[in-house]
Amino acid sequence: MQSASPKRISILAVEGVFASTLMQAKDFFHMASLRHGKQLGLGLNPALDVRLVSPDGQPALSFSGVRIPVDGGLDDAELVVLPAFWGDFDRLRSRHPHILDWLRERHAGGATLCGEATGVFWMAAAGLLDGKEATTYWRFHQEFAERFPRVLLNRDKHQSDADKLYCASGVTSASDLYIHLIERICGTAVAQGVSRDVFYEIQRSYTPGRLGFGGQKLHQDLNILQIQQWLEDHFAEKFRFEDVAREHGMSIRNFMRRFHAATGDKPLHYLQRLRIETAKGLLSATRKSIKTISYEVGYDDASFFARLFRQHTELSPNQYRRQFHRKEGA
């Protein structure tokens, strides 16, 4: 039996919230909670405390006019989800200034925060994303950039993470983000089970995966940050680190030293992780062959790719894929 208190996950409901994005988060984490409870021997009892909260503890009127009941007011959640909303952000912010204080408090206390589309505005307004990479829904790129010039808005990304601050641009990328967070909270088996339940028909316009690198960008070496971004854009290409270092004004020795000092990782291992994380997304979300995926992430030799994949995940590519696609009775 589980002895510790369930991990609390709070999903913010404000006026104008898109009910679909709020319930998307609620359903994902509730599914994970039930699976995790079963895994822990709790039977049908949930293992997580997943709550809907509002600034005043009162029901919130959604974008489509549905009055959404909540479980209470702003609390001491360990994970805060900020769904998308529609409306005047300045009005919301002035009406509920304590939301920003709450987010600052929770983050300072070690909580993870994640926003979907306009939900990212709350983290930015709290100053938590200053100097950090973020993304949001394409329709709001210009407004976001004008409001929050200190935030490093990446218009090309569908997901970002930095210092326990996660951003998703829309519904599908939020789904991938929630699976990533479920894996962190409940483990791989629960995350894969939820993924099998919900992703069968989902089509993406982007490659899923590649979260988990944001914490390695919280340094002040601008040259290395530029190289990290270059690697994310060109990870599947053939290149030599000597050439990358020279193009950024460094000797290979200086580059190796600075990269490790800034990121805590050796460049080759960092590149391998980028490729393997991308491959994991392709294995779980597509029916492409192992050979095709190997080539798409930068490896001509599928056997070498398979060995490297096992080193990083303790599973073969086929074993990893089967865990997402096998049928089960649970």
N, C-alpha and C positions, 0 to 999 in steps of 0.2 A: 504494500500500500504506500501511497505517496504521503510523506509526512510534512513536507514544506507547503506553505501556502501557494495556491495556484498563481502563476505569473499573470499579472493584470495587463490587459490590452484595452486601451480606451480609444474609441472612434468618435471624432468630433462631429456633432450635428449643429449647424448654424442655419439661420434662415436663408433660403435660397440654395441649400445643399442639393446636389443631384442625388436623389434617393437611391438610384441604381449603383452609384459608386460607393455610397455608404454601406448598402447591404452587400455589395460585392465583397468588401473587406470583412464584414460581419460573418458572411457565409463561409468564406475561405478559412478564417481563423476558428470558426465553430467546427467545421469539418476536421480541422487539424486537432482541435481540442478533444473531440470524441475519439478519434483514432489514437491520440496520445494517451487518453484515459484508459482505453482498452489495452494498450501496450504496457501501461503501468499497473494493470490489474484492478482498475477501478470500475470494470464493467461498462455500463452505459453512462457513467458519470463523466462530465468533461474535466479535463486536466487543467484548462486555462480559464481564467476569469475574463471573458470577453464582454465589454460593456459599451453601450452607446451613451455618450455624455454631451451635455450642452452647457453653454456659459453660465446659465442660471438654474440648471437642473429641471427646466421646464421643456415640454414638447417643442420641437422645431418645425416650422412650416417649410416644406421642401419647395424646390423650383417648380414642380408640377402641382403644387397645392395640397400635397398629402401632409397631414399633421403626424409627425413621427414621435412616438413616445420614447423616452430615454430612461436610462437606469439611474441617473443622478447628475451631479455637477462635476466640474473639473476635479480630478483626483490625482492620486500618486501612482499613476500608471508607469509601467516599465517599458511599454511600447505605446506610442501615440500615433494614430493614423489620422491624416487630415484629408478627407475626401474632397472632390471637386465641388465647387459652388458656382452659381451664376448671380451676378448682381454687382452693386457698387462696393468695391473693397474698402474705399475710404469710409463709407457709412458703417460697414461692418466693424472696421477697426476702431472707429470712434465710439461705437456702441458697446464694444466688448474689448476694451484695452487690456483687461486682465488675462485675455487669452495669450497675449505676447509674454506677459510675466510668467504665466504658467508654463509656456514652452521653454523659456529660459531656465526656469527652476528645474523642470524635468530633465532637460539636457545636462545641466550642471550636476544633477544627481545621478547621471549615468544612463538615463533612459535613451532609447532609440526613437527617433522621429522619422516619419515618412509621409510625404505628400503626393497626391495625384493631381496633375494638371494645375488648376488654380489653387488647390490646397497648398502648393509649394509657396504661394505668396505669404502665408502665415510665418513660415520659417524665415523667409527673407526679411519680412518686416520686423521680426524679432532680432535681426542682426546676426543670426546664427550662421548664415551662409556667406557672410562677407569674406572675400578672398578665397572662396571655395567654389568648386564646380557644381552647377545645378542645371536642370532642364525643366521644361514645362510644355504645355500643349502649344502646338505651332501657332494657333490663332492669337496667343497672348505673348509671343516672343517680344514684339516691339514694346508693348506696355511694360512687361517685366523688366526689360533692359533699361527703359527710361526711369522706372521707379527705383530700381535697385542696381545702380551702376557699379557698386563694389562687388557684386556677385559675378562669378565667371560663368555666364550663361553659355551653354553649349547647345546650339540650335540643331546640331546633327545627331545628338544622342537621344535615345528614348528612355534611358535610365542613367542615374548617376548616384554615387555614394561618396561621402566624405565625413569622417568623424561622427559616425552613427547618425548621419543625416542623409536620408534616401529620397530621391525624386523619381517620379514616373510621369511620362508625358501624357498617358491616356489609359484607357481601360485595359487593353491587352498588356501593355508594359507594366501596369500595376499588378496584373495577375502574375506575371513572372516575378515581380518584386516580392509579392506575398509568399510565393513558393520559396524564394531565397530566404526570407525571414523565418518561415516555418521550419526550414531545414536547420537554421541556427538555433531555434528555440526547442524544437521537438525531435530533431534528428533526421537523417536522410530517408529512412523507411517511411516515416509519416509524410514527409514532403513528396516523395515519389507516389505514395498512395493518393494524396489529394490531386497531384498532377494528373494521374491516370483518370481520375473521376471527372476532371473539368476541361482538359486540353484536347480532347479527341478531335474536335472540329475547328480549333482555333488556327487561323492563318495570320502570319506575321509579315510585316513589311520590313523587318529588321532581323538581325541575328540575335537571338536571346542569349543570356549568360553574360559573363565578363563583369559581374559585380564582385566587389571584394578588393578592388585595387585603390579605392578612394583614400583609405587611410595612409597609403604610401605616397600620397601627393601633398601631405601636410608638412611641407618643408619649404625652405626659402631659396633653394638652388634653382634659379629660373632656367638655366641651361638644361638641367636634368628634367625639369618639368616639361620643357619643350620636347626633349627626347622621349619621355614617357608618352606624350601625345602622339609623336611621330610613330612610335611602336604600335600604338592602338590603331593607327590608320594604315600601317604598312606591315602588320605582323605576319601576313601570309606570303610576303615577297621574299626573294632571295637577296641577301645583303650581308656585308661584313661589318661587325661592330667597329673595326678600325676606320672604315669609311664614314660611318655615322658620327664617330667621335671627331674626325677631321672636319667634317662639314659643320660641326658645332664648335669649332675652334679649340679642340682638346686633343692631347695625345691619348693613345689607347690606355696607357697606364693611369693617367690622370682621370680619364673618363671612368675606368673601372673602380677606382678609389672613390670618386665623388658619387657615382651611382649607388654603390653599396652604402656609403655614409648617409645618403639622403633617403633611400628607400628601405634599407635593411635587407636588400636582396641583390644577388649577383645578376648582371644583365641577362645572361643566358637563361637562368632559372625564371626570371621575370617574363621573358619572351615565351618560354615553354608554358608557363601558367596561362598567359594570354591565349595561346593556341589551344591548350587543353580545355579551358573554360568555354571558349567558343565552340569547340567540338562537343562538349557536354550539351550545350544548347541545341546544336544541330542533331545530335543523337536522340534527344528527348522530344524534339518538335518536328522532325522531318523523317522521311523514309529513305533518305539518301544512303547509298552504300557506304561502307566503311572506307573503301578506297577513295570514293569521291570526297568524303569529308576530310580524309587525310590530306588530299591534294589541296582542298579549299582552305585549310588552316596552315599550309606551308610545308607539308611533308610529302615528297614523291614516293617514299618507301612506306607502304601501308603496314608492313611488319614492324618497322622501327617505330612508327606512330603508335601501334598497338602496345608495344613494350613500354613506351614512354607514358602512354595513357594509364597503364596498370601501375606504373611507379607512382603516379600522382594520385590515383583514385583507389588502388587495390582491387580494381575490377577491369576486365577486358572491355573494349568498346561494346561488344555484343551483350555482355552481361549487364553493363550499364543501361543499354537500350531496353533490354527485356524487363528490367525492373520498372520502367515507365510504361511499358505497353502490354505486359502480361495481364490476363484476365484473373480475377480473384473473387472469392465469395464474400470477402469482408466489405 
